[in-house]
Amino acid sequence: MVESVQDVNPTVLQALRELMQDDYALLLQTFLADAELRLRQLRSALSADDMDAFRQAAHSFKGSCGNMGAEVLEQACLEAEAAGLAGDRAGAASSLTLIEQGFTRLQPLLR
């Protein structure tokens, strides 16, 4: 993982605040709920050894993380997607750990 990547890009969050205005809180709530769903999908796919489902979940999560400026999560999802594509279960498990850790750090930054 690149060290210059931030947990969250404040410029992106500020742009979203300005764009969404009164709906910003709803956007954050929707993102957090979606993130929980994606994490469950990733865990389930990994435990079922379904690397294609793992890749798909990582790809979807990567997009929403990018939209929210969650740079560390976006990078970890990119790595998870690559591991899923390669059928690399150990890499997928490692990436999932990074995603879970990044999400834990991100939550208070968004609230």
Secondary structure, 3 states (H helix, E strand, C coil): CCCCCCCCCHHHHHHHHHHHHHHHHHHHHHHHHHHHHHHHHHHHHHHCCCHHHHHHHHHHHHHHHHHHCCHHHHHHHHHHHHHHHHCCHHHHHHHHHHHHHHHHHHHHHHC
